[in-house]
Amino acid sequence: MNLFCVGLSHHSANVETRERFAGDAETECSLRKSGCAEALILTTCNRVEVYGASEKRVSTEEIARCLARKIDQYDPSHASAFYRYEEVQCVQHLFRVASGIDSMVVGETEVFGQTKKAYEGARACGAAGPKLHRLFQRAFRVAKQVRSRTQITRGAVSVGSVTVDLAQRIFGDLSVRKVLVLGAGENSERTARALVSRGVTDLRVSNRSGERAEELAQLVGGVAIPFDQWREQCRQIDILITSTSSDAPLLKPEDLAPVLDDRIDRPLFIIDIAVPRDVDPRVNEMEGVYLYDIDSLQSVADQSLALRRQQVAAAETIIAEHVEDFRNKFLDEGSGVLRQKAQEGSPINDASLRASEL
């Protein structure tokens, strides 16, 4: 059974390319039909990856086609933007991803939770079987050891914190600025908390689910704005930060144009950390509007990396040890715990797989 990973990330593709691929509810079914015996999709603001196991090789182009948001607009040349890792390289890559070493913000811990959520979803629907179970259970173990045995997370920041760093660079004192956070998911919550920690007192939250907007607003001492009224808020606010799961842009030039008439000599800064993007890129061409996307945060994140660079080597050592052990047990033919159990006549099931990872 071939173990592999195919994906796009901030290392290999810009946000414009990444937003073309994320799949949908039917993607895992499509991957299974294309030849994957097991398949798991990991999607974050900086990456979309497929981890799979198959008897025969499933081409990168076929996987890219399954991930395309709009299959009728798929261009075969898009497949060239994807990277591919097989067997041991796939194992090493996942361990680095789960540990936060491959993230835009090196050492961040959000990706660990996102990886667990992706795994749990794939297991629940039957898309992930024994091969991916062993791989991901070990990845979680590795990530925990990296966090406990190194200082890789020291000074680490989330995407939300980097977003607020950028806002602070632009405005300096944020305590006198009016900010609207559009979206109420995990990224939005971390961003809102970071804003409050930097002194923001006028914080507004809007979300399709009014209940969730109210919950987040209460959590950070802000004000909930009805979703059908958030665009009007652009007449008053200084900063708009968007992070929703919308498949289409929520703010276009024609939406913003009427608002700008009331903003004489008052620039509007928009930081769009959603993938796909919430704000039409053409908005950046409008007078008095400054638009930043998720890729704009890279330089801010790079500066914080200097604080943790020496810890990366320690983390890589832990990962290398686990990669070698995993290869000896599960990838080298005829070796490992499962072979021993088979010789003893013991059934190989989920319980024995979990036990072998302890």
C-alpha positions, 0 to 999 in steps of 0.5 A: 500500500503506497503512502503519500501526501500531495498538497499546496502551501504558502511555500509553493503557491500564493494565495491566489493559487491556493484559493482555487483548491480546497475541495468540498464535502464530496472530495474524499468520495472522489479521492476514493473513487480515483483509487485511494483506499484511504484519504484525508484532507487537511485544509488551513489558511496556509495549506491544502493537503491530501494524505492517502494510501493506495494500492496503485499510484494516484497521479498528482493531477488526479488529486488536484482535479478532485481538490479544485473548487470549480472543476469546469475551470480546472487547468491541468497546468495547476497540477505543477504547483503541487508538491508530492511526498511518498512513504518516508518523506510523507511521514517526515512532512506530516510530523513537521506540519503537526509540530508547527515547523512547516507553518508560516509562523514557525512554532504556532500550535493552531495547526495541531488542532486543525490536523486533529480535526481533519483526522477525526473527520476522516475517521468518522466518515470511514475515509481514513483507515489503519494506515493513516490511523497509525501515521496520524496517531504518531504525528500527534505524539511527535508534536506533543514531544516537540512542544514539551521537549523544546522551546519551539513555541517560545515567542510563537504567535498565531496568524491572529497575532501576526495580523495584529502586529501588522495593524500595530505597525500601520497605526502604532497605538491601537487603543484609539482605533475602531476595528471590525472583525468579520467572522467568528471562527478560531482565527477570528477569536485569536485575532480578537483576543490579540486586538484586546491585548494590544489595547483595542477598546472599540471592537466590533464582531460580525458573523453569519451566525448572529449567536456566534457573533454575540458569543465572541463579542461578549468574550472579548468585550466587544459589540456584535454587528448584524451580518447584513449591516457590517458593510455599513460599518466601513463608514466608521471603522479604521481597520477591517479584519476578515476571516470567514469560510465564504466561497466567494468575495464578500466585499467588492469595489461596488460595495465599498464605493458608496462608503468611501464618500464618507471617509475623506482623508480617513484611510481604510485598512483591510487585512484579509486572512481568509482562504479563499479571500473575502475581499476582491483584490480590486479593492486595493486599487481604490483611493484611500483603501489599503488591502493586505492578504494572508501572504502579506503576513509572511515578512512579519512572521519571519521576524519572530522566527529569529527567536526560535530558530535554534529550537528548530534543530532540536525539534528536527532531531525528535522528528528524525528519530520518530521517522526512523522508528515509524519506517522500521515498524510500518514501512519496511516490508516484513518488520515491526509490531504488526508483523509480530502480531500476525505471526502470533495469530493476534487480530490486527484492529484499531485497538492493537494499532493504538497499543502499538503507538504507546 
